[in-house]
Amino acid sequence: MDVNYLSEIPPWEWPTGTAEFLLGILRNKDAELSERMLAADVAGNYVVINDTLAAELLKIVADARESKELRAVAAVSFGPALEYSYVEGFDDPEDALITEVAFKRIQNVLHELYEDENVPKEVRRRILEGSVRAPQDWHRDAVSEAYSSEDEDWVLTAVFSMGYISGFDEQVIESLESANHEVQYQAIRAAGEWRIKNAWPHIKALLSSKKTDRGLLLAAIEASVEVNPLEASGILDQYVCSDDEEISDAAMEAMNMQDTSPWLNDIE
């Protein structure tokens, strides 16, 4: 088995024993850093994550002797399992990715590490990006502080986090005007997630311009039907027949979502 091969095939095709294989790489400090980083990234997938892998990832994040790059990847890798556990709960243990005990321990340790300013910046950023997918009380202040900083990396992390924490509509709208495409992308995503109506003029402009960056266009297509489904349909028609298959598929999926949107009747 090869970890690079795992990253190139769908997770549902991963062979039996993948979790144990990844655990071995994570524990092998003589392995190449790139291999351990890829293993840490893959280990967070729904298909393989379990309490044992989670414990090893957490050990890496907390270990100051490990490289900051590996610690950062391990931290953000918790995102899918934390989000799934937060949304689905633990009523049915057979459906859980990790146990409730593991879930709470991950949250507590990540919070402690985030508060420790001796932990490298990149690790703290990824801790926030991973942990915010299961929102806690401390996240709101952390996101506000990150956004208010003059550090562009922290601002990006903050706007990403706003896609999971509500109540930052003003900051999201402001970020739509960012010259940083990554920040703008995350702002579009957050606007769609929280259905921020005031974001529509910006999203409409992106959809209407032929100069829009492809990544921003895809994000705008997805967000449009959440922000303003009634006006979005007329604009999305032009993209359904796009020669770019990904853009065409995104437009079609967005329009299908619009047709089944449960909140259309609430629009004034």
Buried (B, 14 or more C-beta within 10 A) or exposed (E): EEBEEBEEEEEEEBEEEBBEBBBBBBEEEEBEEEBBBBBBBBBBBEBBBBBEBBBBBBBBBBEEEBBBBBBBBBBBBBBBBBBBBBEEEEEEEEEBBBBEEBBEBBBEBBBEBBEEEEBBBBBBBBBBBBBBBBBBEBBBEBBBEBBEEEEEEBBBBBBBBBBBBEEBBEBBBBBBEBEBEBBBBBBBBBBBBBBBBEBBEBBBEBBEEEEBBEEBBBBBBBBBBBBBBEBBBEBBEEBBEBEEEEBBBBBBEBBEBBEEBEEEEEEE
